[in-house]
Amino acid sequence: MPDDLLVLVDPDLYDDVARCAAAAGYRTVAARPDDCRREWLTSRAVVADPAAIAVLTLIHPPRRDGLILVSAEEPRADTWRMAMDLGATDAAALPSDENRLVRSLTDVRVPRRRPAGVLAVIGAHGGAGASTLAAAVALTSVGNGSSTLLLDLDDVAPGADLLLGIEQRPGLRWQDLSLDGGVVGGTALHHALPRAGSGLAVLTSERLPTRAPGSDAVAAVIDAGQAHGDLVVVDLPRADTPVVRTAIASADLVVLVSAPSVGGCAAARRVVGRLIGDEVSVELVVRGPSPGGLRPAQVADAIGVPLIAAYRPDPRLPVRLEGGPLRVRPRSPLGRAAQAVHSRVAGQGRAA
């Protein structure tokens, strides 16, 4: 027997939705958005347009899986926020995205993907290069064929979107998410965020944020990325806040970036002791050169954490970043370090 699909759309979209429902093996059930509680609770999936989303937001039905936003054009940011608060898992613009809608309806029936890893990157001190390494690992992950989610949690930094050259692209920022302890669909999240290429979604703060991201939103977004099968890369500030502790607690691996100096070692030991602790794996990337001749292995021994990689900074990188987005060449020192970190978190063995 076919599953029921609750269709809450304008008549102009109904035929397109019905055609996709038939292709995915659903039986359509029509109802009014303001009087659909029974169908909302019993249908396998729900398709709703922006007008229906607005009505549903007013009557506050229970959050549910399998809600797909459809529209004749790209939905606005406020529509995305309302849809995700209701539990939307994907979106499609009809009729151009009919194949996408069929796939999304089909995916509702299948189990979630195998959860992927969560990598947190934090600098031991200012200028360590943690944000650049986090972005480089995310780009490397995409280059290796992995769907990737880059989360920038430093709301007073320039921003990962600026580093990747996508600061002008539309999409949700942290300040647009008000999940209040709820959940969010990974596919919907990817669709709503600005992207750097086809496989990398980026979530950062507004240029002039009115408020910092909340712990509940951070936890929900990390969970969504994992359930979607993403490698989640989190760029952390050096701050003892609930948000930072939530991200660290969710991580499979924390990568600490430090300079090979006495001061860098002292700062790194403090970060490990005060922020990271011993309940999560933490490993080291050393970004040289050393002013006093310290070797990377000596730095790792002094801090008391394993060494993943060591690399020299590219003196031409700051000039290139002034004129364009970050590009990671696989054979460059940064590219090799990023590949080593990606291999480590992807479970392909430890590279040193």
N, C-alpha and C positions, 0 to 999 in steps of 0.2 A: 504494500500500500504506500502511496506517496505521502511524504510529510507535508504538513500544512505550512504555507507561507502567508503571513499576515501582510497585506498590501495596504499601505496608508499613503497614497500618492494622488496627485491631481490626475484627472481623466486624460490629459495630454500625454502622461507618462505611463498610463496603465497598460496599454498594449505592448510597449517595450518590455515592461516588467513581466507581464504574463508570458511573453515569448521566452524570456530568460528562465523563468520559473519552470516552464515545461521542459526546456533543455536540461535543467538540473534535476528534473524528476520531482517537482513540488506541485501540490494542488493549491491554487490561490484562494485566499479567504479575504474578502473585503469587509471593512468596518470603518466607522468614523473615528478619528483620533481621540475625540473627547468621550467615546463610549466603546472602548475596546479592551477593557481590563481582562475579560475571560480569554479572548483570543491572544492578547499580549502574553498571558501566563502559559497558555497551552500550545501555541504554535512553535514549530521547530525554529523558524527564522522570521524576521520582520524586515520589511523594506519600507522606508519612510522618506518623504521629501522634506525640504526645509520648512514648509508650512506646517506639516504634521509634527515635526520636531519641536517647533515653537509651542504648539498646543500641548504636546506631551510634557514639555518642561513645566507648563503651568499646573498640570494635574498630578505631577510627581508619581508616575508608576514605578514599581520596583525596577532596579537595574537588572539587565539581562544580557546574556550572550546572544550572538547571532543577529544583532541589529545592524542593518546596512543602510547608509545614507545614500539616496539617489537624487539627482537633480539634472536639469537641462544644461547647467553650466557649473563652473567651479564654485563650490560653496564658500560663503564668507567665513571669516575667522570666528564670529560670534555663533554662527550655525554649527561650526565644528565643535566649539566648546560645549554647546548644549547637547549635541549628539554624543560626544564622548562621555559626558556626565550621565547619560542614559545607558551607556555601555556599548556604543557603536564600535564595531570591529573593522569596518571597511567603508569605502564610498565608491560610487561610480557615477560618471556623467553619461547620460543616455541621449542619443543612441550610440555614441562613439565608443563607449566602454561596455558594450553588451557582453563581450567575452570575459571581461573582468568580473562582471556581476555573476555570470554563470560559474566562474571559478570560485568566487567568494561563497556563493550558495552551496556549492559542492564541498568546500572546505569546512562548512559548519558541521558536516556529518563526520569528518575524520578527526582522529585524536590530534592533540597538539604535537608540534614538533619537539624533538629532543631538546631539552633546555641547553643553551649554550653558556659560555663562561662569562664572568664579570671581572674586568680588570680595572683597578683603581690606580691612578698615577698621581704622585704627590712629590713636590720638591722639598728637599731638606732645608733650603734657604732661597732667598730671592735670586733670580737669574740662573737657577739651576737648569732650566730648559725643560721642565716637566710638561708644560702645555704643548710645546712643539713636539716632544716625544709622544704624548698622548695622541695628537692629531696624526703624527706619522704612523703610529701603530694602527690607527683606524683606517688610514689610506692603504696601508700594507694589507690589512685584513680584507678590504674590498678587492684589492689587486689579486689576492689569493682565492677569490670567489666566495667569500663569506659575507652574508648580510650583516651590517654593522650599525650600531647606534652609539654616537658620541655624545656624552652628557658633560656639559661645562657647568660646574657648580660654583665657580668663582664669579660672583655677581659684581665685583668691582674691577675685574680684569678687562682687557680690551675685547675678549670674546673669541670663542672658537670659530664663529661665523666669519669674523674679520680675518682671522688667520687663514681660513680656507677660501676667502673671497666670495662668500655668499651672503654678506650682511644685508644686501638689498633684496634678497629673494623673499617672497611672502611665505608665511607659515607661522605656526604657533611658537611662542617663547614660554619660558618658565612661568612668567606672570599671567599667562593665559590659562594655565591649568589650575583648577580648583576642585581637586578630586575628593578631598575630605575623607581620606581613608578608603576610598573605593578602588575599583580596578579599571583598567583601560586595555583595549585590544591592541596588540602589537601591530597588526596590519593597518588599523586606523591611525595609529600614532605615526607610522612611516608616511602615510598618505598626507598627514596634516603638517609635518615638519619640513623645513627647508632641507634640501639635499645637496650634497657635494658629490655629484656623479650619481649613477643609477643605484648603487647599493649602500650608500652612506647617508643616514639621516642624522641631523645635528640639532640638539636642543640646548639653547643657551639663553641668557637673559637679555632683556631689552637694553638698548644703549644707556638709557637713564632709568634704571629699574625703580619702581615704586615700593617694592617689597622683595625680600629674598625668597628663594624656593622653600617650600615646607617639607618636613620629613616625610609626611604621608604621600605627597606627590612624588618625591624622589623614590620612595620604596615602590610605589605603584608603577612608575615608568621603568624602573629596573626589572621588575617582575614581568612587565609587558614585553620588554626586549628579550628576556630569556625565553619566555613562552613562544615568542615569534621565531626563535632559533637564531637570534642575533648574538654576535660578540658585542657585549656592552662595555665600552671604554669610558671611564669616568675620570675627568680632570678635576682634581681636588685642590681647594685652597688650603693653606696651612692655618687652620682655625679649629679650635676646640668647640664645635657647635653640634647640636643634635643632627643636623643635616649631614655633616661630615662623618659622624659616628654611624649614622644609618647606612651611608654608602660603604664605609669600611666593613661593617658587619655583613653586608650583602656580597662582598667581593670574594672571589676565589683566590685572588692574588693581588697584593698591593706592591707596586713597584715604586721604590724610593729613588729619586734622582739627586745626585750630589756631586759637587766638585771634589777633586782629590787634594784636599787641603786640610790642615788641622782644624780650621774653623768649620769647614764643611762636615768633617767627622763629628765634631761636637754638636752641631745643629741636627745632624741626622740621628744621633743617639737620643736627643731630646724628642724628636718627632716620633721615633719608634716607641720610646717609653711613655710619652704622654698621650699620643693620639692613636697609635696603631695597636700597641699591646702585643700579647702573645697568643691571641685567639684566632688569628688569621695569618696565612702565609705572607711574609714580606721578604722581598729580594731587592737587589741593588743594581742600579745602572750608574756608572761613573762617567761623567762628562769632563774630559780633561782640557788642556794639559795641567799637570801639577806644578805649582810654583816652587815647591820644595822637594820634588823628586819622589813623591809617594807613588807607589804602584797601586793599580786597582785592587789587587788581592790584599794588599796591606790595608787599604781603606775598608774593604769588606770585613777584614778581621777586626779592625778597630771598632766598627759599628756593631759587629756581631750578627750579620745577615749574609746569606749567600749572594754571590755575584752572578748576574745574568750576562751583562755586556759592559764594555767600556769603549768610548769613542771620543774622537777629537771633534770640536765644533768646526763647522764650515765657516771660514771668515767672510765668504761671499753671501751667505744666507741672509743676513739682515738687509743687504742691499736688494736682493731679489724679492724679499717680502715687502719692501717699500713699493715695489712696482707691480706685484701680482700675488696670487695665492701660493700657498705652500705646495711645492712639488717634491716628491721623494724619489730619488733615483736609487734603485735597488742596490747598486754597487757603491754608493756613497757611504761614508761613516754613519750618518744618521739612518740611512736605509738599512744597513746591516744591523744596527742596534734595534731598529724597529722590528725587523724580521726575527731577531733573536727573542725579543719579548713576545711577539705574536706566537712564535713556535712554542714558547714556554706555556702561555696561557691556553693555547689550543691543544695542549697535551701531547705535543709531538717530540717531547724530550727537552732537556735543558741545554741551552747554548751559552757558552761563556766566551 
